[in-house]
Amino acid sequence: MNIVVSDSPRITDIQITDEAIVAQLADGRVISVPLAWSWRLSEATPEQRRKFEIIGSGEGVHWPDIDEDISATGMLFGVPARPPRQSAHLQEGKTAAPHPALAPV
């Protein structure tokens, strides 16, 4: 008989502070990363931060209200979430000009 034991890190609980995402792992370790690593959690309300689901037998955590996922492995290896890229026009507060081929004649 073979018994498979997972050596992957598993999250059993998670807390969000004003500065960090703190995860309790099944093996007793507590790990944390800066809150700024998740732009969605950084911008979320306290209520949205409290509403989470541990997924994949503890492989990660999902926040349904803000569509954010964080994995234990990502926290351990230091993989921050990247915010979506905006075009230079949107970053400067400008609207993009229509493509010349789409301009009315």
HUUR-V247554 format. One record per residue. N is the residue number from 1. PHI is phi in whole degrees, 0 to 359 (999 if undefined). PSI is psi in whole degrees, 0 to 359 (* if undefined). OMEGA is omega as a letter, one per 20 degrees, with the letter a starting at -180 (999 if undefined). Layout:
BEGIN
N PHI PSI OMEGA
N PHI PSI OMEGA
END
This chain:
BEGIN
1 999 133 r
2 257 136 r
3 244 125 r
4 263 124 r
5 244 126 a
6 278 131 r
7 259 9 r
8 287 144 r
9 295 141 a
10 233 130 r
11 273 131 r
12 253 337 r
13 201 157 a
14 216 145 r
15 227 146 r
16 244 121 r
17 258 183 r
18 294 342 a
19 233 347 a
20 213 160 r
21 254 118 a
22 243 121 a
23 245 135 r
24 266 127 r
25 261 156 a
26 299 332 a
27 275 5 r
28 100 347 r
29 288 153 r
30 239 125 a
31 238 155 r
32 213 154 r
33 225 158 r
34 299 141 r
35 303 328 a
36 299 343 r
37 292 342 r
38 240 100 a
39 297 328 r
40 293 315 r
41 292 325 r
42 300 323 a
43 268 353 a
44 284 156 r
45 283 161 r
46 304 322 r
47 296 317 r
48 295 323 r
49 293 327 a
50 283 340 a
51 266 95 a
52 224 164 r
53 230 131 r
54 280 128 a
55 241 159 r
56 59 44 a
57 57 31 r
58 98 4 r
59 294 335 a
60 197 184 a
61 227 141 r
62 236 134 r
63 252 102 a
64 295 326 a
65 292 335 a
66 240 4 r
67 53 52 r
68 245 141 r
69 229 136 r
70 227 135 r
71 255 154 r
72 298 318 r
73 297 318 r
74 299 321 r
75 294 318 a
76 292 323 a
77 269 357 r
78 73 60 a
79 246 92 r
80 288 152 r
81 283 139 r
82 263 135 r
83 292 157 r
84 296 147 r
85 278 143 r
86 244 152 r
87 290 160 r
88 301 326 r
89 295 317 a
90 289 325 r
91 294 329 a
92 271 2 a
93 82 12 a
94 263 155 r
95 263 147 a
96 287 139 r
97 284 146 r
98 295 151 r
99 298 138 a
100 305 326 a
101 291 341 a
102 262 357 a
103 291 144 r
104 295 151 a
105 261 * 999
END
